[in-house]
Amino acid sequence: MKHFARALVLILALAAWSPSTPPGVATLFSQSFQFTGSCTNTDMVYSWKIGGGPSEHQFIRPWLPFDITIRGVDLVTNTLPGMFWMVGNNADGDAMLFLGKNEYHGVVWFPSGTAFAFPGTADQEQSHYIDLHGACAKGNALLIMTLYYTRN
């Protein structure tokens, strides 16, 4: 009987516990994308191959069935010499992150009350995208972009 009582208490405790986010706090999600290409001393925005998520052409198109709010962006590379890198979002204001000459890593978290909107796949126009501008002098380019977002 003693073991049954303990098991019952454990079951009731687990039933009462909820792994959901506390009220007033949004769950933060992330999605990473890998960009590869050949350095040509010119902007590579139209020549990327994107892995790690759905993409069309050289841009990241809406990939989720709901709108999102981008809260932060992380960009990392081992490609040098790099001239510049810039993550853009044509759906809401464009430039979200810059890396200067020979920088390997950049991260930006948007202050509370600020963010970038991005539509879901229901966006009928499908004209919105996130892009990566940048140039490097020689060799192959490899960059990893991580978008941190909340659901709308």
N, C-alpha and C positions, 0 to 999 in steps of 0.2 A: 504494500500500500504506500509505503514511504517513497519508493521509486516512481510510482504512478503520480503521486502528488507533485514531485519535482518535475516530471515530464509535462504535466499539465501546466504548471507555472511557466516552464520554458516555452511551451506552445503559445500560451496566452501572451507572454512577453514578445515573442516573435510576431504574433499577429498584430500587436499594438504598435510595433516598430515600423516606421515607414522610411525607406531610403530616399524619399523625395527631398528636394531642396527646401530649406526653411522658407517660410513666408517672407516676401520682400527681397529675396535673393534669387537672381537668375542663374540657371545652370549654364556654365561655360563649356562650349564644344570647340573642337579644333579639326582642321583638315589640312593635310600637307600635300604639296605638289612638287614634283621634281622637274626642273627645266634643264634641258641639254641642248647644246648647239655648238657650232664652230665659230670661233672668234674671227672677226673680219675688219676690225677697226671702225665699224659702223654700227648703228643701232640694230640690235637683233630682234626687235619686237615682232617682226613678221616671219622669223625663221626658227622659232623654238619648237622643240618636241616636248610635250608635257606628259608626264607619267604621274601616277598616284591618285588619279581621279579622272572623272569624265572631262574631256576637253574637245573643243571643235576648233579646227585651225590652230592658231598659235595663242589662243586666249582661253581663259577659264570662263566658261558660260555658266549660267545658273545650273546647279547640280542637285539641289534639294527641292522637295515638293512644297516648300514653304519659304516665305521671305525671312531673311536673317538680318541681324545688326552686327557688323564687324566691330569688335571691341579692341582688337590688337592685331599686329602683323609682325612676323619674324622672317628675316631673310638671311640665309647663310650661304657662303660659297668658299671654295678653295681655289678659285680661278684668279690667277694674277698673271700679268698685271691687268687689273680691271680699271676701266676709266670712270664708269659710274653705273649705278643700278637704281631703278625707280619702279616701285609697285604702284600701279594706277587702278582706278575704279571709275569707269565712265558712267556708272549708274548714279553716283553721288559724289560729285566734287573732285574726282580724279586722284591726285597724288596723295598716297597714304604713307609712303616710306621712301627715304633716299639713303643710298650708300655712296660715299665719295670715293675718290681715287684710292685704290689699294685697300679699301676696307673689306674685311672678311664677314662681318656679322653686324646686323642692325635689328633692333626690336623697338616697337613703339606700342604703348598702351594708351588709348585715348582716355582723357580725363572723364570722370563721372559727368554724365549729362551730354557727352559728345560721342559720336561714333559715325560709321559709314553704313548706309543702307545697301542691301543687295537683294534683288528679287529672286523668287523661287522659279521653278520650271513652269509654273502657270503663267509667267510673263509671256504674253502672246507675241510681243514684238521680237523677242529673242535677240534684241540688239544690244543688250547690256553684257558687259564682260569685265573681268579683271585681267590686267596685262602686266608684263614685265619688260620695261625698257632697259637698255644697257648695252655696253660695248666693252670688249676686251681686245688686246692687241694680237695675241697669237694663241694657238692651241685650241683646246676644247673647253667649253664653259659648262659648269655644273652648279646649279643653285637649287636650294630647297626653300620654298616659301610655305609658311604655316599661317593660316588664317584662324584667329580665335573669334568665335561668334556666339551670339545668343539667338534663340528662335524668337520670331515675332508672333 
